[in-house]
């Protein structure tokens, strides 16, 4: 009996992949007698769902990042004139969100004003079908002068207005991205506390349900999560390059090492999130698109066709590799087309079948090659090579 009780507590803390998938199936049903259980949004029997830490939300392990290809072949849209979404862009996002709902994807992560506008259109009449985490990057706490209740309330209320919704499931402001602890390159404790104050006021008003944070500095995250239990989820980069001691990035190799920057070398970010029961959403699975050498920076919106088999296979295997880590709740690739949604969803549908040795070798070789050729704007990803 004691062992049985322990295993249940251990499951709830560590959110194992297989068990999370099993509980998701149960949650989608009627529940056991005497217990009320929430339904999993957009439940799909082939999708695995994981508990996002103390939010208790069951989230699809492959979810939707807010970015997609723009007309200049860039990786995201920042703003629209007069806050008007072009008809072809609105249709594209509506079709993509529809494909996500059909595929069992239930979390959307947004970072720009343009994304708020587009997804507001796409979610019209079906807001309750997706969990939404949002922030507008140039209104958020990346600037110290904006780290106050007034400006961050404006940030959230702008998100709500552009999304045409009354609430955010998660407010996940983007902190200063990188730097050394104790410098103005990272947000101070006082600035973090202003975000918590803002959240508490907005939560009381019913405008925000949960609090998260996005950052690219692991030591800073370790510090913040250990000091402030108010944070329920975090967002940081993770790719198929993530590994331990030069070994292949497979399920049996998910231990973590800390790369330094003055933080505790004996533990790393996954130790902290497990201890604090914090959900983890990972970004940049494809090095900001740089993983795809054939098309990176070349394909413009509207994207036609389904792309090459090589790049589709590479995308799917990369997501499967990332999701081998049980501490990760979800990875959120940017998805430009309906086919990309379907391909990403298949990463979850087929993940438990495992990779063939040939696939593992191929993925490692291509990832290593593209990692060596990272463009300058993504050099900072090297801080996340080992996690």
C-alpha positions as CSV (number, residue, x, y, z in Angstrom):
1,X,0.0,0.0,0.0
2,X,2.8,2.4,0.9
3,X,4.6,1.7,-2.4
4,X,1.3,2.2,-4.3
5,X,0.8,5.6,-2.7
6,X,4.4,6.7,-3.4
7,X,4.1,5.7,-7.1
8,X,1.1,7.9,-7.5
9,X,2.7,10.9,-6.0
10,X,5.8,10.2,-8.1
11,X,3.7,10.1,-11.2
12,X,2.1,13.4,-10.4
13,X,5.4,15.0,-9.8
14,X,7.3,13.7,-12.7
15,X,4.5,13.4,-15.3
16,X,5.9,10.4,-17.1
17,X,5.1,10.2,-20.8
18,X,3.3,6.9,-20.9
19,X,1.3,7.6,-17.8
20,X,0.4,11.1,-19.0
21,X,-0.9,9.6,-22.2
22,X,-3.0,7.1,-20.2
23,X,-4.5,9.6,-17.8
24,X,-5.3,11.8,-20.8
25,X,-7.5,9.0,-22.1
26,X,-9.2,8.8,-18.7
27,X,-9.7,12.5,-18.5
28,X,-11.4,12.5,-21.9
29,X,-14.0,10.1,-20.6
30,X,-16.6,10.3,-17.8
31,X,-14.1,9.8,-15.0
32,X,-14.4,7.4,-12.0
33,X,-17.5,7.4,-9.8
34,X,-17.4,10.1,-7.2
35,X,-14.7,12.1,-9.1
36,X,-15.1,15.0,-11.5
37,X,-12.4,15.1,-14.2
38,X,-11.9,17.8,-16.8
39,X,-12.0,16.9,-20.4
40,X,-8.8,17.1,-22.4
41,X,-9.2,19.9,-25.0
42,X,-9.2,18.5,-28.6
43,X,-8.6,15.0,-27.3
44,X,-7.1,12.7,-30.0
45,X,-6.5,9.0,-29.1
46,X,-3.1,9.0,-30.8
47,X,-1.8,12.2,-29.2
48,X,0.1,12.1,-25.9
49,X,-0.9,14.7,-23.3
50,X,1.3,15.8,-20.5
51,X,0.5,17.7,-17.2
52,X,1.8,21.2,-17.4
53,X,3.1,21.3,-13.8
54,X,1.0,22.9,-11.1
55,X,-1.3,24.5,-13.7
56,X,-2.8,20.9,-13.9
57,X,-3.6,21.5,-17.6
58,X,-3.2,18.4,-19.8
59,X,-1.4,19.8,-22.8
60,X,-0.6,18.0,-26.1
61,X,3.1,17.2,-26.2
62,X,3.3,18.7,-29.7
63,X,1.7,22.1,-29.6
64,X,1.6,25.2,-31.8
65,X,4.2,28.0,-31.7
66,X,2.9,31.4,-32.8
67,X,5.5,32.0,-35.5
68,X,5.1,31.1,-39.2
69,X,6.8,32.1,-42.5
70,X,6.2,35.7,-43.6
71,X,6.3,37.3,-47.0
72,X,10.0,38.0,-46.8
73,X,10.8,34.4,-45.9
74,X,11.3,35.5,-42.3
75,X,10.2,33.3,-39.4
76,X,7.5,35.5,-37.9
77,X,5.0,38.4,-38.4
78,X,5.5,41.4,-36.1
79,X,2.7,43.8,-36.9
80,X,0.0,44.8,-39.5
81,X,-0.9,48.3,-40.7
82,X,-4.1,49.6,-38.9
83,X,-4.3,46.2,-37.1
84,X,-5.9,44.7,-40.1
85,X,-5.1,41.1,-41.0
86,X,-4.8,40.4,-44.7
87,X,-7.4,37.9,-45.9
88,X,-4.9,35.3,-47.1
89,X,-3.1,35.4,-43.8
90,X,-6.3,35.1,-41.8
91,X,-7.4,32.1,-43.9
92,X,-4.0,30.4,-43.4
93,X,-4.1,30.8,-39.6
94,X,-7.7,29.6,-39.5
95,X,-6.9,26.5,-41.6
96,X,-3.8,25.8,-39.4
97,X,-5.8,26.1,-36.2
98,X,-8.5,23.9,-37.6
99,X,-5.9,21.3,-38.4
100,X,-4.4,21.6,-34.9
101,X,-7.8,21.0,-33.3
102,X,-8.5,18.0,-35.6
103,X,-5.0,16.6,-34.7
104,X,-5.4,16.9,-31.0
105,X,-3.2,19.9,-30.5
106,X,-4.5,22.1,-27.7
107,X,-1.9,24.7,-26.7
108,X,-1.0,27.9,-28.6
109,X,2.0,30.1,-27.7
110,X,2.0,33.7,-28.9
111,X,4.7,36.4,-28.8
112,X,3.8,39.3,-31.1
113,X,0.9,41.7,-31.7
114,X,0.5,40.4,-35.3
115,X,0.1,36.9,-33.9
116,X,-2.5,38.0,-31.4
117,X,-4.5,39.6,-34.3
118,X,-4.2,36.5,-36.5
119,X,-5.0,33.9,-33.9
120,X,-7.9,36.1,-32.6
121,X,-9.4,35.7,-36.1
122,X,-8.5,32.0,-36.2
123,X,-10.0,31.3,-32.8
124,X,-13.3,33.2,-33.4
125,X,-16.2,31.1,-32.1
126,X,-13.9,28.4,-30.7
127,X,-11.7,30.1,-28.1
128,X,-12.5,27.3,-25.6
129,X,-10.8,24.7,-27.9
130,X,-7.3,25.9,-27.3
131,X,-5.2,26.9,-24.2
132,X,-3.5,30.2,-25.1
133,X,-0.3,31.5,-23.6
134,X,0.6,35.0,-24.7
135,X,2.7,38.1,-24.3
136,X,3.7,40.9,-26.8
137,X,7.5,40.9,-26.8
138,X,8.0,44.7,-27.2
139,X,5.5,45.5,-24.5
140,X,7.0,43.0,-22.0
141,X,9.7,43.1,-19.3
142,X,12.7,43.0,-21.7
143,X,12.9,46.7,-21.0
144,X,13.4,47.6,-17.3
145,X,11.3,50.8,-17.7
146,X,8.3,48.6,-18.5
147,X,8.7,46.4,-15.4
148,X,5.8,47.9,-13.4
149,X,2.1,47.0,-12.9
150,X,0.8,49.7,-15.1
151,X,2.8,48.8,-18.2
152,X,2.5,45.1,-17.8
153,X,-1.3,45.4,-17.3
154,X,-1.3,47.3,-20.6
155,X,0.7,44.5,-22.2
156,X,-1.9,41.9,-21.1
157,X,-4.9,44.0,-22.0
158,X,-3.4,44.6,-25.4
159,X,-3.1,40.9,-25.9
160,X,-6.7,40.4,-24.9
161,X,-8.0,43.2,-27.1
162,X,-6.1,41.9,-30.2
163,X,-7.0,38.3,-29.5
164,X,-10.7,39.3,-28.9
165,X,-10.8,37.3,-25.8
166,X,-11.6,37.9,-22.1
167,X,-8.7,35.9,-20.6
168,X,-5.4,34.3,-21.1
169,X,-4.9,30.7,-19.9
170,X,-1.2,31.7,-19.3
171,X,0.5,35.0,-19.2
172,X,4.1,34.1,-20.1
173,X,6.0,37.4,-20.3
174,X,9.4,37.4,-22.1
175,X,12.1,38.3,-19.7
176,X,15.5,39.7,-20.8
177,X,16.9,37.0,-22.9
178,X,20.5,36.3,-21.8
179,X,23.4,37.5,-19.9
180,X,25.2,37.0,-16.6
181,X,23.6,37.0,-13.2
182,X,23.8,40.2,-11.3
183,X,24.0,42.4,-14.4
184,X,21.4,44.6,-16.2
185,X,21.4,42.0,-19.0
186,X,18.8,40.1,-16.9
187,X,15.8,41.2,-14.9
188,X,16.3,42.0,-11.3
189,X,14.3,40.4,-8.4
190,X,12.4,43.7,-8.0
191,X,11.4,43.5,-11.7
192,X,10.3,39.9,-11.3
193,X,8.3,40.9,-8.3
194,X,6.5,43.6,-10.3
195,X,5.4,40.9,-12.8
196,X,4.1,38.7,-10.0
197,X,2.2,41.7,-8.6
198,X,0.7,42.4,-12.1
199,X,-0.3,38.7,-12.4
200,X,-2.0,38.6,-9.0
201,X,-4.1,41.7,-9.9
202,X,-5.0,40.4,-13.3
203,X,-5.7,36.9,-11.9
204,X,-8.1,38.4,-9.3
205,X,-9.8,40.3,-12.2
206,X,-10.3,37.0,-14.1
207,X,-8.1,38.1,-17.0
208,X,-5.2,35.7,-16.5
209,X,-5.4,32.1,-15.1
210,X,-1.7,31.1,-14.8
211,X,1.7,32.7,-14.7
212,X,4.7,31.6,-16.9
213,X,7.9,33.1,-18.1
214,X,10.1,32.9,-21.2
215,X,13.9,33.4,-21.1
216,X,17.1,32.1,-22.7
217,X,19.2,32.2,-19.5
218,X,19.2,29.0,-17.5
219,X,21.0,30.2,-14.4
220,X,18.5,33.1,-14.1
221,X,15.6,30.6,-14.5
222,X,17.1,28.4,-11.7
223,X,17.3,31.5,-9.4
224,X,13.8,32.7,-10.2
225,X,12.1,29.4,-9.9
226,X,13.8,28.5,-6.6
227,X,12.8,31.9,-5.2
228,X,9.4,32.5,-6.6
229,X,6.8,29.6,-6.5
230,X,4.3,31.8,-8.2
231,X,5.7,30.7,-11.6
232,X,3.8,27.7,-13.0
233,X,5.5,27.1,-16.4
234,X,8.6,28.3,-18.2
235,X,9.6,28.5,-21.9
236,X,13.2,28.0,-23.1
237,X,15.0,26.5,-26.2
238,X,15.6,22.8,-26.7
239,X,16.6,21.1,-29.9
240,X,17.8,17.6,-31.0
241,X,21.3,18.9,-30.2
242,X,20.4,18.7,-26.6
243,X,22.4,15.7,-25.2
244,X,24.8,14.5,-22.5
245,X,28.5,13.9,-22.9
246,X,28.5,13.8,-26.6
247,X,26.1,10.8,-26.8
248,X,23.2,10.4,-29.2
249,X,20.1,12.3,-28.2
250,X,17.8,9.3,-27.5
251,X,15.4,8.5,-24.7
252,X,18.0,6.7,-22.7
253,X,20.2,9.8,-22.6
254,X,18.2,12.5,-20.9
255,X,20.3,13.3,-17.8
256,X,21.2,16.9,-17.5
257,X,24.4,18.8,-17.0
258,X,24.7,22.5,-16.4
259,X,26.8,24.6,-18.8
260,X,27.8,27.2,-16.3
261,X,27.5,31.0,-16.5
262,X,28.1,31.1,-12.7
263,X,25.3,28.8,-11.7
264,X,25.4,25.7,-9.5
265,X,27.2,23.0,-11.5
266,X,25.7,20.2,-9.5
267,X,22.2,20.6,-10.8
268,X,20.4,22.1,-13.8
269,X,17.1,23.4,-15.0
270,X,15.2,20.1,-15.2
271,X,16.1,19.3,-11.5
272,X,14.6,22.7,-10.6
273,X,11.4,22.3,-12.6
274,X,10.7,18.9,-11.2
275,X,11.2,20.0,-7.7
276,X,9.0,23.1,-8.1
277,X,6.4,21.2,-10.2
278,X,6.8,23.7,-13.1
279,X,5.7,23.0,-16.6
280,X,8.2,23.3,-19.5
281,X,7.4,24.4,-23.0
282,X,10.4,24.3,-25.4
283,X,11.0,26.5,-28.4
284,X,13.5,26.7,-31.3
285,X,13.4,23.0,-32.1
286,X,14.7,23.7,-35.6
287,X,17.3,26.4,-34.6
288,X,14.9,29.1,-35.8
289,X,14.6,27.3,-39.1
290,X,18.3,27.0,-39.6
291,X,18.1,23.2,-39.4
292,X,16.6,23.1,-42.8
293,X,19.5,24.1,-45.1
294,X,17.5,23.7,-48.3
295,X,14.8,26.1,-47.5
296,X,16.0,28.3,-44.6
297,X,15.4,32.0,-45.4
298,X,14.2,31.1,-48.9
299,X,10.5,30.1,-48.7
300,X,8.0,33.0,-48.6
301,X,4.4,33.1,-47.5
302,X,2.2,31.8,-48.9
303,X,4.0,28.5,-48.7
304,X,2.9,26.1,-51.4
305,X,3.0,22.3,-51.3
306,X,4.2,20.0,-48.5
307,X,8.0,20.5,-48.7
308,X,10.6,17.8,-49.2
309,X,10.4,14.4,-47.6
310,X,13.9,14.9,-46.1
311,X,12.9,18.1,-44.2
312,X,9.6,16.7,-43.1
313,X,11.3,13.6,-41.8
314,X,13.9,15.7,-40.1
315,X,11.2,17.9,-38.5
316,X,9.3,14.9,-37.1
317,X,12.3,13.1,-35.8
318,X,13.6,16.2,-34.1
319,X,10.4,16.7,-32.2
320,X,10.4,13.0,-31.2
321,X,14.0,13.4,-29.9
322,X,13.1,16.5,-27.8
323,X,10.1,14.7,-26.3
324,X,12.2,11.8,-25.1
325,X,12.8,14.0,-22.1
326,X,9.9,13.4,-19.7
327,X,10.4,16.7,-17.9
328,X,9.3,18.6,-21.0
329,X,5.6,19.3,-21.2
330,X,5.4,20.3,-24.8
331,X,7.5,21.5,-27.7
332,X,6.0,24.3,-29.9
333,X,7.2,24.4,-33.4
334,X,6.1,27.2,-35.7
335,X,3.8,25.6,-38.3
336,X,3.1,27.4,-41.6
337,X,0.9,24.9,-43.4
338,X,-1.8,22.3,-42.7
339,X,0.7,19.6,-43.8
340,X,3.2,20.9,-41.3
341,X,0.6,20.5,-38.5
342,X,-0.2,17.0,-39.6
343,X,3.5,16.1,-39.8
344,X,4.2,17.5,-36.4
345,X,1.3,15.7,-34.8
346,X,2.6,12.4,-36.3
347,X,5.7,13.0,-34.2
348,X,3.6,12.3,-31.2
349,X,1.4,9.6,-32.8
350,X,4.4,7.5,-33.7
351,X,6.9,8.5,-31.0
352,X,6.4,5.5,-28.8
353,X,7.2,3.1,-31.6
354,X,10.8,4.4,-31.3
355,X,13.4,5.5,-33.9
356,X,15.3,3.0,-36.0
357,X,19.1,3.0,-35.6
358,X,19.4,4.5,-39.1
359,X,17.0,7.3,-38.2
360,X,18.9,8.1,-35.1
361,X,22.2,8.2,-36.9
362,X,20.8,10.3,-39.7
363,X,19.2,12.8,-37.3
364,X,22.4,13.2,-35.3
365,X,24.6,13.7,-38.4
366,X,22.4,16.3,-40.0
367,X,21.8,18.1,-36.7
368,X,25.5,18.2,-35.9
369,X,26.3,19.6,-39.4
370,X,23.7,22.3,-39.1
371,X,24.7,23.1,-35.5
372,X,28.3,23.7,-36.7
373,X,26.9,26.2,-39.2
374,X,24.6,28.1,-36.9
375,X,24.0,31.7,-38.2
376,X,25.3,34.4,-36.0
377,X,21.9,35.4,-34.7
378,X,21.5,31.9,-33.2
379,X,24.9,31.5,-31.7
380,X,23.3,31.9,-28.2
381,X,21.7,28.5,-28.7
382,X,25.0,27.0,-27.8
383,X,24.3,27.8,-24.2
384,X,21.6,25.2,-24.5
385,X,23.6,22.4,-26.1
386,X,23.6,20.4,-22.9
387,X,20.6,20.7,-20.5
